Amino acid sequence: AGRGVRALPGGLMFCRFQANYAPYFFDNGARSTNGNMALLSLSEDTPVGAHVYTLNGTDPEGDPVTYGLTYEAGSRRYFSVDGNLGNVTLIEELDREKEDEIEVIVSISDGLSTVSEKVRILVTDANDESPEFINTPYIVQVPENSPSGSSIFKIEAVDRDTGSGGSITYFLQNIHANKFAIDRHSGVLRIKSGVILDYEKSRTHFVVVVAKDGGGKLRGDNKVFSATTTVTINVEDVQDTPPMFIGTPYYGYVYEDTLAGSEVLTVVALDGDRGKPNSIHYCIVNGSEGSFEISNATGAISVIKSPNLLKKEVYELRVQVEVSPEGDVSAYAFAMVTIRVVDLNNHPPTFYGESGPQNRFELTMYEHPPEGEILRGLKITVNDSDQGANAKFNLRLVGPGGIFRVVPQTVLNEAQVTIIVENSAAIDYEKFKVLTFKLLAIEVNTPEKFSSTADVAIRLLDTNDNVPKFSSDYYIARIPENSPGGSNVVAVTATDPDSGLWGEVKYSIYGTGADLFLIHPSTGIIYTQPWAVLDAEVNSKYNFYVKAEDTDGKYSLAEVFITVLDVNDHSPEFNENIQEKTMIIGSPVKIEAIDQDAEEPNNIVDYSIMQADPANVFDIDQSTGEIKLKSYIRSLDIIHNITKNKDCVWSLVVQAKDRGSPSFSTTAVLKIDITEETLHKGPMAAFLMQTKDNPMKALGVLAGVMGIMVLITIMISTAMFWRNKRSNKIMPVRRIIKKRQTQQSRTVRMEWLKFKRPSNAAEKFVVEEDAKSLQNENSNNNVQAAPVPPAAPLPPPPPALAASGNTAVWRVPTVSGSLTPKFINKQLKKRGHSSAHNALVSELKMKFEKRNAAMGEPHI
């Protein structure tokens, strides 16, 4: 109740009390999601953290309310609540099988009053449990005579779920391979209809049983759970199989020294039903004839008479075994026992020849007999005097394997021994002169293993079965080319392992390369013919075949390769011992000597100047033979200042020397005419200079040029004739002349066309040209001067040269001569001898004067 204070007139106070009503929950029914949680049910698979309910209530005065959840002491806390909103959240996993009801105290408060209620929340089932077998493991004992279709065991499984999730059905895995079936509802295991268990075939069966629930919802999905277990079914044996003997057939032996009452052998039988074996009893049904007896319990058979009294060599006993279980019909089986009466093994195998016992046999035969051939020269017999098993023995050959084989390999008492060739190739005289074997006879089934041996010696005779064989398939030899006739080259070797005349080898050679060689027929030494002269420069490689042959004509071949080694037997040779060369200052001249040797270094030539006067004018390249002036000599003036030889012709002694050992050399005299390049270079000049030393070549080329000019003239004349004929008018000559390009005629006087060399190299050529054609573009031609010097004596008339329409400057290069005008020599003769420095100054001055003179001369 509430209380209020109010003031009255006159200062009096009085109190007023007002009732305060408690808050309360809304009750919205069992399926409502808000209220007081009464009759709320939750599935056990509700996830933790899910919002499961909302507490909802009110206060009559309209005051705000708060909510709370509490539990009794010792209870698990499954829920939590938002005090202001009333939202209830699951905080612990539910499990119906452990706790199917949860008691919670819910409360609502307005701050003054609190109302609490105990509610019960039901946990509903979800299919979250698998079936479980109880009372495992399952081991069942079943007699093998249990009828088909009979029940043998009940399997039980439980599922703690409710409804369909808790219902269980049973079935077997591999139902078609099993001999058992199960009731799907009760779990009763039974033998399939028509199936009979057999202890002797299978003593244990393993059956896998599956228990499956009916399925149900789990977290929104349908789930089916199952479990498996294995049932072990042991089949129990019952007496349904007769006994059986083991170790059959049975054989026994009674020897001549066996005592009466001795055990011969023991038969053994087992009950066919081995699960519960019964006692076994033995007896002899027939065949004993009073000579043998058997133990009823152990099956041991003994001889009851002395072996001397036994009338038969072999006894056949029929033995019976019987099983008599209690209360059952007895079962039995039979077996035959063979007992042989034998004497003592006191004789070893013995070999015999034609004259009695023998332990060595010999035979002589040719090598390589046909395979399968019998060695009939060997007369061997083997015998064992014992009887029965004691007289059984094996034969074998001990020695080199795979060559012969012996027949027979197993003998009883006595046999004729036959030895047969098995590997003909191994019977080789060259490998074995005598083949020695041991013939071994050893008993097979006796404890003593008596044995005996005999030596077999086979002496082989040789046949010509081998071909001579060279030590190598090819031979490589080298011989110097200066070897005299009859020199040894190489020795070939071939061997023939055959003996006597068959092993003698004769050698011969043949082939296209064998003409210069011979071979000794016995030693195999190859040597050159007495008259043979080898020359590596002519032929350095020879090859041919060598043949090794025995007396029967069997042979083999090998190839011989002979290399003729080069010897320095040629000296370098110049094409002429006295040579003339023309050298233009700045250009080298070249000499060449050829060495006819075939190989390096014999044919490599080095060049040197042996003698020159003066000695400091020329250099020579050691390898190429190029001769050039010293680097400081750049003009004729310098040369004139060095020497008094005004005609500029030098004679050098040049040596060509090879690099062989010993070394050879040759010398030649080289006359060098030194000149300067005085004409403008051009194609014609180059040609004239190149052909200076070969005038016939120049004449041929000039004749060809003249022929071409004549042909062109004829073609032009023909064309003009037909042109004038068509126009019926003769054209004046001047019209043709007008179309011609004017060109100053040039007279070339080539002194070198004479076959006799002039005394002065400068007089070889005389060239007359106008000032325009002689003028150098760079105005540095030191041969331009006026007036023109007097002409030299005219040579024979040269062939006419066609006038060229090209006004380019004409230069005449040369290789063996110089196109130097005559006036050069005359001007040079006026100069005195001075140092090289003065010569250069004088030359520059002369060039300058010639240039000024050319510039002042009017052009024609």
KEDREN-49091 format. One line per 5 residues: number of its first residue (from 1); their letters; for each residue x, y, z of C-alpha. Coordinates in steps of 0.001 Angstrom, whole numbers. Each point is the difference from the previous one (the first is absolute). Last residue first. Layout:
<sites>
NUM> A> X Y Z | ...
</sites>
This chain:
<sites>
860> IHPEG> 93779 23417 -126359 | 80 1359 3544 | 2159 3030 716 | 3011 -532 2250 | 3 2070 3239
855> MAANR> -1475 -2693 2211 | 2425 -2627 -1270 | 3032 2186 705 | -1179 735 3536 | -448 -3708 677
850> KEFKM> 3369 -874 -1436 | 1685 2566 2236 | -1709 -1369 3142 | 921 -3555 -864 | 3636 1005 -490
845> KLESV> 126 1672 3409 | -1469 -3049 1722 | 2589 -2235 -1628 | 2874 2274 949 | -1074 46 3645
840> LANHA> -312 -3814 37 | 3423 -447 -1534 | 1594 2410 2467 | -1291 -2099 2895 | 1168 -3284 -1548
835> SSHGR> 3536 1293 -245 | 1582 1162 -3151 | 1251 -1367 -3291 | -399 2334 -2881 | -2980 752 -2106
830> KKLQK> 297 381 -3754 | -507 -3749 -447 | -3442 282 1648 | -1190 2407 -2621 | 1111 -2307 -2744
825> NIFKP> -1565 -3041 1677 | -3297 1762 439 | 44 1281 -3541 | -467 -3464 -1391 | -3499 -449 1316
820> TLSGS> -569 -2723 2683 | -2633 -2644 -671 | 1603 -2559 2290 | 311 -3752 -367 | -747 -3320 1678
815> VTPVR> -3234 760 1795 | -1191 3157 -1688 | -2617 2710 381 | -802 2214 -2998 | -2047 3031 1013
810> WVATN> -2271 1891 -2382 | -2005 2940 1388 | -3627 -146 -1044 | -956 1458 -3353 | -2134 -2932 -976
805> GSAAL> -836 -149 -3688 | 2724 -2499 -583 | 1908 -165 -3231 | 619 -3581 -1041 | 3607 -1040 148
800> APPPP> 1961 -861 -3104 | 2464 -2856 449 | 3521 1089 868 | 2480 910 -2713 | 3375 -1569 834
795> PLPAA> 1840 2115 2552 | 879 3661 -680 | 3322 1257 1204 | -589 2284 2989 | -1793 3303 -346
790> PPVPA> 1529 3257 1092 | -1298 1397 3279 | -3323 1867 11 | 528 3646 873 | -1494 187 2416
785> AQVNN> -503 -2040 3136 | -2562 -2327 1526 | 1833 -2910 1641 | -363 1266 3546 | -3744 -479 16
780> NSNEN> -1229 1996 2954 | -2668 2132 -1638 | -2721 -1931 1903 | -1943 -652 -3185 | 3190 -885 -1805
775> QLSKA> 670 1702 -3360 | 1318 -2301 -2621 | -3313 -190 -1881 | -326 3779 -94 | 3561 632 -927
770> DEEVV> -320 -2002 -3116 | 1255 -3518 -94 | 3102 -1720 -1207 | 967 -3190 1870 | 3421 -1562 -454
765> FKEAA> 454 -3378 1728 | 2951 -2257 591 | 2575 2756 37 | -35 342 3772 | 1192 -3595 347
760> NSPRK> 3218 871 -1750 | 1972 -2618 -1820 | -2898 -1150 -2049 | -1061 -3668 349 | -84 -1837 -3290
755> FKLWE> -3386 -1452 -822 | -1258 3418 -910 | -3518 627 1265 | 1647 1419 3095 | 718 3231 -1841
750> MRVTR> -3623 824 18 | -569 3272 -1829 | -3445 1207 648 | -1214 2824 -2169 | -3073 1745 1164
745> SQQTQ> -2491 1793 -2120 | -1913 2807 1586 | -3645 -687 91 | -2865 1742 -1674 | -3264 -1734 333
740> RKKII> -1451 -1085 -3260 | -3421 1252 -876 | 1347 2787 -2145 | 2083 -2433 -1990 | -3071 -1812 -1088
735> RRVPM> -1576 3158 -1270 | 3318 936 -1609 | -80 -3029 -2180 | -2922 1308 -1933 | -3039 -2260 -222
730> IKNSR> -648 -1631 -3340 | -3669 110 -850 | -2408 -2605 -1305 | -1637 100 3500 | -235 -3783 229
725> KNRWF> 3460 -471 -1436 | 1490 2542 2389 | -1317 -1929 3026 | 1016 -3336 -1434 | 3542 1233 -535
720> MATSI> 158 1696 3412 | -970 -3293 1728 | 2540 -1942 -2022 | 2728 2507 831 | -854 -154 3719
715> MITIL> 40 -3834 -10 | 3305 -87 -1926 | 1561 2478 2420 | -1199 -2033 3001 | 1542 -3163 -1460
710> VMIGM> 3285 1801 -709 | 60 1302 3581 | -653 -3482 1402 | 2837 -1409 -2082 | 2339 2754 1203
705> VGALV> -837 -803 3590 | 700 -3672 -590 | 3338 775 -1613 | 857 2181 2982 | -822 -2844 2388
700> GLAKM> 2151 -2457 -1953 | 2885 2443 -308 | -78 700 3724 | 41 -3715 809 | 2912 -494 -2351
695> PNDKT> 1852 2821 1730 | 113 -1796 3391 | 2352 1930 2278 | -1790 3273 -701 | -3383 -1624 253
690> QMLFA> -939 1418 3406 | 1385 3408 -856 | -1897 149 -3234 | -3236 -1104 1648 | 268 2539 2767
685> AMPGK> 709 2705 -2552 | -3048 -1003 -2001 | -2267 -44 3072 | 1211 3309 1339 | 2676 1464 2207
680> HLTEE> 1537 3279 -891 | 3519 -481 -1068 | 3228 472 1914 | 21 -2908 2518 | 3647 -64 944
675> TIDIK> 2607 -2465 -1096 | 2193 -2731 1398 | 1224 -2740 -2342 | 660 -3106 2080 | 2289 -2718 -1238
670> LVATT> -440 -3182 2041 | 2747 -2601 39 | -1197 -3305 1401 | 1057 -2148 2901 | -1120 -3434 1085
665> SFSPS> -161 -1583 3438 | -282 -3400 1600 | -441 -785 3716 | 994 -3275 1588 | -2500 -154 1545
660> GRDKA> -2731 1905 -1734 | -786 3676 400 | 534 1005 -3609 | 2396 2729 -1211 | -531 2495 -2825
655> QVVLS> 2995 2365 -403 | -37 3303 -1869 | 3148 1481 -1595 | -941 3514 -950 | 876 1993 -3105
650> WVCDK> -1050 3579 -26 | -1127 2265 -2876 | -566 3678 754 | 1778 1170 -3207 | 1964 2513 2041
645> NKTIN> 1923 -2484 2131 | 2069 2473 1981 | -1837 -885 3185 | -1705 1690 2966 | -796 3401 -1492
640> HIIDL> -1350 -1654 -3098 | -2274 -2171 2159 | -1328 3052 1817 | -652 1694 -3307 | -1818 -3082 -1228
635> SRIYS> -2721 546 2588 | -1423 -1325 3331 | 2954 -1830 1536 | -364 321 3829 | -1992 -3226 324
630> KLKIE> 2645 -2137 -1620 | -998 -1180 -3412 | -2143 -3087 -509 | 480 -3670 -732 | -2898 -2442 544
625> GTSQD> 1198 -3575 468 | -3127 -1015 1954 | 1558 -1573 3112 | 3280 1844 600 | -1300 3341 -1234
620> IDFVN> 2902 1738 -1726 | 1488 3452 695 | 1939 2053 -2528 | 2314 3083 -49 | 2450 -588 2826
615> APDAQ> 2328 -2486 -1637 | 1323 2265 -2727 | 699 -2176 -1831 | -2013 -3120 792 | 971 -3548 1049
610> MISYD> -1764 -2827 1838 | -3470 1416 135 | -2262 -2432 1838 | -3037 -2186 -685 | -1471 -2852 2042
605> VINNP> -1686 -2940 -1736 | -2359 -2560 1561 | 83 -3267 -1982 | 1977 -2076 2511 | -1918 1403 2942
600> EEADQ> -2519 -1244 -1076 | -763 -2788 -2341 | 239 -999 -3639 | 3355 1417 -1093 | -102 1823 -3348
595> DIAEI> 1328 3295 1404 | -1085 2988 -2076 | 1823 3349 -100 | -1776 3293 -330 | 1126 3573 -450
590> KVPSG> -2132 3019 699 | 311 3669 -767 | -1053 2642 2471 | -1767 3306 -723 | 983 3351 1525
585> IIMTK> 2560 845 -2677 | -914 -1949 -3092 | 2079 -3119 -338 | 816 -1629 -3303 | 1066 -3622 212
580> EQINE> 2562 -2013 -1911 | 779 -3558 918 | 3155 -2060 -323 | -303 -3565 1306 | -3412 -330 -1495
575> NFEPS> -3100 -1873 1275 | 1620 -31 3416 | 441 -3393 1614 | -52 -926 3707 | 2057 -3114 718
570> HDNVD> -1538 -3410 -158 | 961 -3042 2074 | -1382 1014 3359 | -1467 -3351 804 | -3761 -700 -87
565> LVTIF> -1190 -3112 1704 | -1561 -2626 -2249 | -3047 -1363 1818 | -754 -3693 -269 | -3413 -1528 831
560> VEALS> -165 -3805 -3 | -3285 -1908 61 | -381 -3490 1401 | -1251 -3157 -1622 | -628 -3591 1049
555> YKGDT> 822 -3316 -1610 | -850 -3659 -294 | 1730 -1367 -3100 | 808 -3429 1408 | 3681 876 514
550> DEAKV> -804 3106 2056 | -620 3507 -1287 | 665 3495 1379 | -978 2770 -2420 | 1071 3629 103
545> YFNYK> -2196 2661 -1533 | 954 3398 -1402 | 386 3609 1027 | 2366 2698 -1141 | 9 3671 919
540> SNVEA> 2665 2651 -744 | -132 19 -3769 | 1858 2406 -2298 | 1338 2522 2529 | 623 -2788 2492
535> DLVAW> 2377 -1640 -2457 | 982 -3604 435 | 2410 -1556 -2479 | -444 -3728 -452 | 2722 -1896 -1872
530> PQTYI> 722 -2473 2767 | -3752 -241 743 | -863 1248 3461 | -325 -2234 3033 | -2783 -1894 1798
525> IGTSP> 1212 -2555 2528 | -2460 -2908 339 | 2719 -2423 1081 | -880 -2879 -2323 | -1151 1486 -3293
520> HILFL> 2227 3105 282 | -2118 2838 -1248 | 636 2344 -2937 | -867 3642 -614 | -125 2580 -2805
515> DAGTG> -2937 -1623 -1808 | -2067 -575 3152 | -2253 3058 -244 | -2409 -1474 -2546 | -498 -3160 2026
510> YISYK> 1887 -3145 878 | 2274 -1307 2680 | 1182 -3482 869 | 812 -1872 3181 | 453 -3722 654
505> VEGWL> -1027 -1610 3273 | 1003 -3415 1376 | -2462 -1395 2542 | -1499 -2593 -2313 | 3475 -1284 -764
500> GSDPD> 366 -1198 3555 | -2459 1178 2643 | -2967 2346 -250 | 218 3186 2021 | 348 2139 -3135
495> TATVA> 1660 3318 722 | 248 3187 -2012 | 2598 2714 408 | 660 3039 -2139 | 3413 1653 -53
490> VVNSG> 259 3596 -1196 | 1976 2094 -2453 | 3380 -1667 -521 | 2155 1743 -2607 | 646 -1892 -3256
485> GPSNE> 380 3168 -2071 | 1518 2889 1898 | -1984 2114 2472 | -88 3629 -1126 | -3793 155 261
480> PIRAI> 97 -786 3685 | -2121 -3006 1017 | -3139 -150 2140 | -2077 -3063 850 | -3590 -761 1021
475> YYDSS> -1182 -3597 182 | -3602 -1180 -173 | -2145 -2775 1434 | 2637 -711 2605 | 1934 -3059 1209
470> FKPVN> -980 -1718 -3201 | -1833 -3306 107 | 793 -3084 -2018 | -3170 -2091 -253 | -489 -2926 2355
465> DNTDL> -1507 -3459 -456 | 2879 -1767 -1673 | -314 -3163 2076 | 1925 -1048 3124 | -321 -3334 1790
460> LRIAV> -1463 -83 3505 | 857 -2470 2772 | -3024 -918 2118 | 806 -1191 3544 | -2827 -1546 2107
455> DATSS> 879 -755 3621 | -2325 -2347 1917 | -1815 713 3261 | -1852 -1927 2721 | -2822 730 2419
450> FKEPT> -1765 -1330 3099 | -2554 2412 1393 | -14 -1855 3385 | -3488 1203 896 | -1357 -1466 -3206
445> NVEIA> -2412 1755 -2313 | 2118 1151 -2927 | 3249 -1897 -261 | 2875 1782 -1716 | 1703 -756 -3327
440> LLKFT> 2548 2600 -1137 | 1793 69 -3370 | 2920 2333 422 | 1003 2119 -2951 | 3230 902 -1825
435> LVKFK> 121 1759 -3368 | 3464 -168 -1559 | 1519 2520 -2411 | -2406 2580 1262 | -362 3560 -1246
430> EYDIA> 1547 -224 -3474 | -1361 -3537 -391 | -3533 1274 447 | -2850 -2107 1349 | -1869 3086 1227
425> ASNEV> -1489 631 -3454 | -1537 -3506 -85 | -2159 518 3079 | -2143 -3041 943 | 2001 -2991 -1190
420> IITVQ> -1438 -3232 1459 | 1484 -2419 2566 | -1739 -3391 310 | 297 -2238 3079 | -1494 -3507 -336
415> AENLV> -2193 -709 3026 | -237 -2084 3191 | -1885 -180 3346 | -2457 2881 -451 | 1598 2935 -1767
410> TQPVV> -853 3720 -111 | 1776 2396 -2389 | -53 -2343 -2952 | 1702 1420 -2005 | 2902 2370 665
405> RFIGG> 344 3533 -1328 | 2982 1630 -1670 | 1222 3581 -394 | -2350 1947 2308 | 2294 66 2990
400> PGVLR> 3732 -554 121 | 382 -2839 2522 | -2197 -2390 1997 | -2221 -2233 -2132 | -3119 -1428 1593
395> LNFKA> -1595 -3342 835 | -2656 -568 2646 | -562 -3134 2147 | -2597 -2632 741 | 1370 -3379 1178
390> NAGQD> -764 621 3677 | -3575 774 -928 | -594 -3546 -1187 | 2890 -2372 89 | 3712 463 430
385> SDNVT> 2501 -1035 -2683 | 388 3524 -1421 | 1243 104 -3612 | 1506 2470 -2482 | 1107 -835 -3574
380> IKLGR> 2387 2046 -2139 | 1195 -641 -3575 | 1290 3402 -1203 | 866 25 -3695 | -3622 606 -847
375> LIEGE> 63 3610 1216 | -3566 717 -1114 | -611 2979 -2294 | -2756 2391 1079 | 1963 3074 -1040
370> PPHEY> 2303 -744 -2898 | 3703 -444 908 | 1941 3238 507 | 3483 -1394 669 | 1107 -3369 -1342
365> MTLEF> -49 -3031 2263 | 2229 -2068 2317 | -1642 -1902 2893 | 1080 -1096 3483 | -1782 -1745 2906
360> RNQPG> 1244 -257 3573 | -1582 -1772 3018 | -391 -3528 -1379 | -1706 -3168 1201 | 100 -2678 -2707
355> SEGYF> 1635 -463 -3419 | -2466 1900 -2184 | -318 2708 2607 | -1895 -39 3270 | -1023 2750 2455
350> TPPHN> -1215 -935 3509 | -2901 1343 2093 | 505 -636 3746 | -963 -3352 1598 | -1052 -465 3622
345> NLDVV> -3528 1404 49 | -1604 -2738 2125 | -2802 -2170 -1424 | -3493 1108 -669 | -3526 -1015 1072
340> RITVM> -2513 2547 -1240 | -3000 1115 2068 | -2875 1771 -1754 | -2757 1428 2248 | -3517 586 -1398
335> AFAYA> -2408 2296 1855 | -3602 -347 1281 | -2524 2284 1764 | -2487 -199 2928 | -3012 1651 1610
330> SVDGE> -1866 -1309 3109 | -3685 770 545 | -488 2419 2854 | -808 -417 3704 | 3572 512 1079
325> PSVEV> 2323 525 -2909 | 1531 -3086 -1696 | 2658 953 -2612 | 1532 -2830 -2092 | 3247 -406 -1979
320> QVRLE> 455 -2987 -2375 | 3266 -1314 -1493 | 217 -2120 -3187 | 3565 -1398 -213 | 1767 -661 -3358
315> YVEKK> 3163 -2099 538 | 2950 8 -2456 | 2928 -2464 -201 | -2089 -2969 1153 | 981 -3026 2024
310> LLNPS> 1108 1721 3171 | 1848 -2528 2087 | 3430 1551 -550 | -1444 3326 1021 | -648 -1408 3488
305> KIVSI> -3652 128 905 | -2154 2434 1987 | 614 3107 -2171 | -1460 3092 1619 | -2601 2583 -1075
300> AGTAN> -524 3028 2313 | -3583 1370 -196 | 180 1556 3491 | -3165 -1332 1759 | -715 -3382 -1532
295> SIEFS> 3709 -731 -618 | 458 -1863 -3300 | 1219 -3546 -812 | 2121 -1548 -2772 | 982 -3518 -1210
290> GESGN> -3224 -1882 535 | -1020 198 -3632 | -176 3799 420 | -2083 716 -3079 | -3333 481 1818
285> VICYH> -2007 2322 2350 | 2870 1311 2075 | -1352 2047 2959 | 102 3571 1311 | -2128 1840 2626
280> ISNPK> -627 3776 302 | -1353 1926 3024 | -2216 2989 -686 | 917 3501 -1164 | -2291 2861 1002
275> GRDGD> 725 2807 -2452 | 1977 -2320 -2214 | -2918 -1825 -1517 | 1800 -2087 -2614 | 1739 -1899 2781
270> LAVVT> 3670 -442 -850 | 1988 -2955 -1335 | 3684 -922 240 | 1733 -3118 -1258 | 3236 -1068 1660
265> LVESG> 2874 -1875 -1663 | 2110 -3172 268 | 155 -458 3751 | 2209 -2894 1049 | -1655 -3083 1486
260> ALTDE> 2290 -2410 -1868 | 3401 1538 -618 | 937 1721 -3287 | 3258 -1343 -1538 | -1492 -860 -3380
255> YVYGY> -1697 3348 -238 | -3728 664 389 | -1147 3079 -1819 | -3153 2095 330 | -2158 2053 -2320
250> YPTGI> -3189 1900 832 | -1847 2081 -2589 | -1079 2029 1850 | 1343 2512 2495 | -3322 603 1733
245> FMPPT> -2817 -2493 465 | -3545 1306 395 | -2760 -333 2621 | -3673 229 -1002 | -1821 3352 127
240> DQVDE> -3321 732 1846 | 949 150 3662 | -915 3543 990 | 2196 3079 -166 | -1135 3341 1301
235> VNITV> -236 2924 -2437 | 1107 3278 1568 | -2076 3030 -978 | 1649 3367 675 | -2516 2860 -285
230> TTTAS> 1436 3297 -1141 | -1636 3309 844 | -1277 2933 -2013 | -1760 3273 824 | -2475 2191 -1874
225> FVKND> -1313 3543 -20 | -2586 1561 -2341 | -263 3795 -198 | -2672 2240 -1520 | 1200 3585 28
220> GRLKG> -1217 3020 1945 | 2521 -146 2825 | -705 -3728 439 | -3320 -1349 -1208 | -670 -3732 11
215> GGDKA> 1198 -3420 -1113 | -1439 -3463 629 | 3123 -1334 1716 | 2482 -2426 -1570 | 1691 -3071 1551
210> VVVVF> 2546 -1746 -2282 | 1242 -3523 694 | 3357 -1271 -1334 | 256 -3817 90 | 3286 -1791 568
205> HTRSK> -28 -3773 -466 | 2292 -2510 1690 | 745 -3708 -524 | -289 -157 -3748 | 368 -3118 -2090
200> EYDLI> 398 -2714 2662 | -2511 1675 2277 | -2700 -93 -2632 | -3113 2145 295 | -2956 -794 -2211
195> VGSKI> -1888 2682 -1956 | -3423 -736 -1560 | -1778 2767 1918 | 2461 2442 1441 | 1181 -613 3528
190> RLVGS> -1579 2404 2506 | 698 3334 1710 | -2910 1612 1918 | 213 3817 -171 | -3718 445 792
185> HRDIA> -907 2442 -2776 | 2291 -858 -2932 | 18 -3743 758 | 3519 -1117 -840 | 1463 -2414 -2607
180> FKNAH> 3022 -2319 -47 | 2155 -1862 -2530 | 1409 3293 -1136 | 1271 857 -3467 | -3381 1261 -1216
175> INQLF> -599 2146 3078 | 3288 1781 -360 | -859 2235 2988 | -2829 -1182 2230 | -3210 1790 967
170> YTISG> -1687 1387 3113 | -2698 2642 554 | -166 2412 2906 | -2637 2547 1163 | 1373 2900 2078
165> GSGTD> 143 2595 -2779 | -3502 -1013 -1030 | -1374 1168 3307 | 2364 537 2857 | 3815 54 28
160> RDVAE> 1838 -2194 2460 | 797 -2602 -2691 | 416 -3613 1171 | 1577 -3121 -1606 | -725 -3693 542
155> IKFIS> 1276 -3078 -1820 | -1710 -3321 518 | 1864 -3252 -692 | -206 -3437 -1725 | -3414 -166 -1618
150> SGSPS> -529 -3056 -2217 | -524 437 -3729 | 2404 -2832 -918 | 291 -2717 2619 | 2904 100 2464
145> NEPVQ> 2395 -2856 -834 | 3100 2207 180 | -751 887 3587 | -211 3794 550 | 1982 1978 2590
140> VIYPT> -667 3766 -144 | 2335 2854 891 | -1559 3510 106 | 2204 2651 1543 | -2155 1737 1154
135> NIFEP> -2785 4 2547 | -1746 2988 -1537 | 205 1407 -3489 | -408 3761 -258 | -2203 1859 -2514
130> SEDNA> 1106 3545 -792 | -1336 3077 1812 | -717 3469 -1386 | -3512 -502 -1405 | -1562 2945 1786
125> DTVLI> -2156 -286 3168 | -1913 2788 1792 | 1266 1836 3075 | -2963 1256 2127 | 362 3236 1959
120> RVKES> -1485 134 3497 | -861 3367 1549 | 569 1306 3492 | -1462 3508 421 | 1403 3143 1626
115> VTSLG> -1677 3419 478 | 2061 2914 1159 | -1404 3188 1455 | 1610 3349 441 | 2177 317 -3080
110> DSISV> -2659 -1145 -2417 | 1185 -3633 158 | -557 -3176 -2053 | 1413 -3389 931 | 555 -3382 -1700
105> IVEIE> 1072 -3043 2031 | 1117 -2762 -2340 | -590 -3756 138 | 1365 -2025 -2955 | -1575 -3234 -1186
100> DEKER> 1427 -2753 -2314 | 3412 -228 1610 | 2621 -2568 -1038 | -1687 -1553 -3054 | -1529 3335 -836
95> DLEEI> 3393 1647 -433 | 51 3785 -204 | 3176 2011 -647 | 520 2930 2374 | -464 3751 -625
90> LTVNG> -3514 138 -1485 | -1116 3659 -154 | -3088 1633 1615 | -950 3512 -1108 | -1784 1870 2804
85> LNGDV> 804 3432 -1396 | 1203 1672 3179 | 1540 -2893 1904 | 1372 -1799 -3089 | -289 -3622 982
80> SFYRR> 2382 -2980 237 | -845 -3661 -437 | 1385 -3506 681 | 1387 464 3495 | 551 -3407 1531
75> SGAEY> -1766 -720 3307 | 1878 -428 3254 | -1966 2720 1817 | -3221 866 -1698 | 199 2216 -2994
70> TLGYT> -579 3683 -623 | -1228 2077 -2927 | -776 3736 159 | -2140 2649 -1623 | -368 3778 446
65> VPDGE> -3133 2176 63 | -746 3596 -830 | -2826 1585 1974 | -3410 -68 -1617 | -1882 -33 3264
60> PDTGN> -1303 -3491 -817 | 3511 -1198 -819 | 523 -2159 -3125 | 1283 -3355 -1223 | 1964 -1651 -2803
55> LTYVH> 2929 -2399 188 | 1207 -660 -3548 | 952 -3524 -1088 | 2559 -2205 -1783 | 2633 2406 -1360
50> AGVPT> 2770 -2366 -1193 | 3448 198 1578 | 400 -3797 267 | -1746 -1778 -2858 | -3365 -1713 577
45> DESLS> 693 -3734 -533 | -1798 -950 3226 | -3248 1408 -1316 | -1624 2582 2298 | -3353 -37 1776
40> LLAMN> -1539 2957 1880 | -2956 -909 2257 | 459 3217 2040 | 2664 2250 -1432 | -1568 3093 1726
35> GNTSR> -1234 1811 -3053 | 1486 -32 -3460 | 466 -2652 -2668 | -3513 -1366 316 | -655 -3646 -650
30> AGNDF> -925 -902 3586 | -2295 2958 647 | 282 3782 99 | 245 513 3755 | 1204 3563 425
25> FYPAY> 2219 445 2969 | -821 2188 3046 | 1035 3226 1742 | -1036 556 3617 | -2630 2645 880
20> NAQFR> 889 2975 2250 | -2971 1190 2285 | -171 3781 1014 | 375 1416 3641 | -791 3668 706
15> CFMLG> 1640 1867 2960 | -1230 3133 1688 | 1558 3374 794 | -1511 2968 1921 | 1201 3435 -657
10> GPLAR> -3396 1723 463 | -1221 -1214 -3341 | 1235 -3539 -791 | 3346 -1124 -1465 | 209 -3465 -1784
5> VGRGA> 2398 -2892 513 | -204 -3150 -2193 | 534 -3730 761 | 207 -2934 -2317 | -1105 -3518 696
</sites>
